[in-house]
Amino acid sequence: MADEPVKGPASYFPSIEKKYGRPIADWLDLVKQRLPAKHMELVALLKTEHGMGHGHANAIVAYALAVPPVQKE
């Protein structure tokens, strides 16, 4: 199981970190701070304000919206 390749939006994460120089956690936090914006509004934000390509922006937004928020106690 541990040797299975990463699939889906997370498969883009290593190249996103390398190309844009920030950890994925930073990008996910940025997207989550803008909620409840729509998916394509968030993609546009990453593209226009951070110069991200469409595929990378879409992967981050898709992942951020799919992962349930952490409950604070």
Backbone as numpy.savetxt, mean C-alpha at the origin, in Angstrom:
# Nx Ny Nz CAx CAy CAz Cx Cy Cz
5.18 -24.65 3.60 4.37 -23.44 3.60 5.22 -22.17 3.60
6.28 -22.14 4.39 7.10 -20.93 4.50 7.83 -20.62 3.20
7.99 -21.62 2.32 8.72 -21.42 1.07 7.83 -20.97 -0.08
6.54 -20.82 0.16 5.63 -20.38 -0.90 5.90 -18.92 -1.24
5.90 -18.60 -2.53 6.12 -17.19 -2.90 4.94 -16.31 -2.46
5.26 -15.06 -2.18 4.23 -14.09 -1.80 3.42 -13.78 -3.05
2.10 -13.74 -2.88 1.21 -13.46 -4.00 0.37 -12.22 -3.69
-0.29 -11.72 -4.71 -1.19 -10.59 -4.54 -0.45 -9.28 -4.37
-1.11 -8.29 -3.79 -0.51 -6.96 -3.66 0.83 -6.96 -2.92
0.97 -7.82 -1.92 2.20 -7.84 -1.13 3.42 -8.25 -1.96
3.20 -8.88 -3.09 4.33 -9.29 -3.93 5.07 -8.07 -4.49
4.44 -6.92 -4.50 5.06 -5.69 -4.99 5.90 -5.00 -3.91
5.73 -5.36 -2.66 6.32 -4.60 -1.56 7.84 -4.46 -1.63
8.61 -5.51 -1.91 10.07 -5.30 -1.98 10.48 -4.26 -3.03
9.86 -4.30 -4.19 10.23 -3.33 -5.23 9.75 -1.92 -4.88
8.63 -1.81 -4.18 8.14 -0.49 -3.76 9.11 0.12 -2.75
9.53 -0.67 -1.78 10.47 -0.15 -0.78 11.79 0.27 -1.44
12.26 -0.53 -2.37 13.53 -0.22 -3.04 13.40 1.04 -3.89
12.32 1.14 -4.66 12.18 2.26 -5.59 11.88 3.59 -4.89
11.05 3.56 -3.85 10.60 4.80 -3.23 11.27 5.11 -1.89
12.10 4.17 -1.38 12.94 4.44 -0.22 12.25 4.57 1.12
11.03 4.07 1.21 10.30 4.12 2.48 9.75 2.73 2.77
9.65 2.36 4.05 9.07 1.05 4.38 7.58 1.01 4.04
7.09 -0.16 3.76 5.68 -0.35 3.42 4.78 0.16 4.54
5.19 -0.01 5.77 4.38 0.46 6.90 4.08 1.96 6.78
5.05 2.73 6.30 4.83 4.18 6.11 3.73 4.43 5.08
3.80 3.71 3.96 2.81 3.88 2.90 1.42 3.46 3.38
1.36 2.35 4.11 0.06 1.87 4.61 -0.52 2.88 5.60
0.31 3.43 6.47 -0.15 4.45 7.42 -0.68 5.67 6.69
0.04 6.10 5.67 -0.38 7.27 4.89 -1.76 7.03 4.28
-1.97 5.87 3.70 -3.26 5.54 3.09 -4.35 5.49 4.16
-4.08 4.83 5.27 -5.10 4.67 6.31 -5.48 6.00 6.96
-4.55 6.96 6.96 -4.86 8.29 7.51 -5.87 9.03 6.63
-5.96 8.66 5.37 -6.87 9.34 4.43 -8.23 8.67 4.33
-8.44 7.58 5.05 -9.74 6.91 5.01 -10.79 7.78 5.65
-11.99 7.77 5.19 -12.63 6.81 4.29 -12.66 7.25 2.83
-11.55 7.57 2.25 -11.50 7.90 0.82 -11.73 6.64 -0.02
-12.11 6.83 -1.27 -12.34 5.70 -2.18 -11.01 5.17 -2.70
-11.04 3.93 -3.14 -9.84 3.24 -3.63 -9.09 4.10 -4.65
-9.75 4.53 -5.70 -9.06 5.26 -6.77 -8.61 6.66 -6.33
-9.28 7.24 -5.36 -8.82 8.52 -4.80 -7.48 8.32 -4.09
-7.35 7.21 -3.39 -6.10 6.91 -2.69 -4.98 6.59 -3.67
-5.31 5.86 -4.73 -4.31 5.57 -5.77 -3.83 6.89 -6.38
-4.76 7.77 -6.69 -4.41 9.07 -7.28 -3.52 9.88 -6.34
-3.79 9.83 -5.05 -2.98 10.53 -4.06 -1.53 10.05 -4.12
-1.33 8.75 -4.12 0.03 8.20 -4.15 0.73 8.55 -5.46
-0.02 8.56 -6.54 0.57 8.88 -7.84 0.94 10.35 -7.95
0.03 11.24 -7.58 0.27 12.67 -7.78 1.16 13.29 -6.71
0.96 12.91 -5.46 1.72 13.55 -4.38 3.05 12.86 -4.08
3.20 11.62 -4.54 4.41 10.87 -4.19 5.11 10.26 -5.40
4.59 10.53 -6.60 5.24 10.08 -7.82 5.25 8.57 -8.02
4.33 7.88 -7.41 4.29 6.43 -7.48 3.62 5.99 -8.78
4.06 4.89 -9.33 3.43 4.32 -10.50 2.08 3.72 -10.15
1.23 3.54 -11.15 -0.13 3.05 -10.90 -0.14 1.67 -10.25
0.65 0.75 -10.75 0.65 -0.61 -10.20 1.08 -0.65 -8.75
2.11 0.10 -8.41 2.58 0.15 -7.02 1.55 0.81 -6.12
0.99 1.92 -6.57 -0.03 2.62 -5.77 -1.25 1.73 -5.56
-1.67 1.06 -6.60 -2.84 0.19 -6.50 -2.57 -0.96 -5.53
-1.38 -1.53 -5.55 -1.03 -2.63 -4.65 -1.09 -2.18 -3.19
-0.56 -1.02 -2.90 -0.57 -0.53 -1.52 -2.00 -0.27 -1.05
-2.80 0.37 -1.89 -4.18 0.69 -1.51 -4.99 -0.60 -1.35
-4.85 -1.52 -2.27 -5.59 -2.79 -2.18 -5.25 -3.52 -0.89
-3.98 -3.56 -0.55 -3.55 -4.24 0.67 -4.08 -3.51 1.90
-3.95 -2.19 1.91 -4.39 -1.40 3.06 -5.89 -1.56 3.31
-6.66 -1.63 2.25 -8.11 -1.76 2.41 -8.53 -3.19 2.75
-7.70 -4.17 2.43 -8.04 -5.57 2.69 -7.71 -6.00 4.12
-6.70 -5.36 4.72 -6.28 -5.73 6.07 -7.15 -5.00 7.08
-7.79 -5.74 7.99 -8.64 -5.07 8.99 -7.81 -4.17 9.91
-8.38 -3.06 10.34 -7.65 -2.15 11.24 -7.37 -2.81 12.58
-6.27 -2.41 13.20 -5.89 -2.92 14.52 -6.79 -2.24 15.55
-7.37 -3.03 16.43 -8.23 -2.50 17.49 -7.37 -1.99 18.64
-7.58 -0.75 19.04 -6.84 -0.18 20.18 -7.68 -0.37 21.42
-6.99 -0.71 22.49 -7.70 -0.93 23.77 -7.70 0.30 24.61
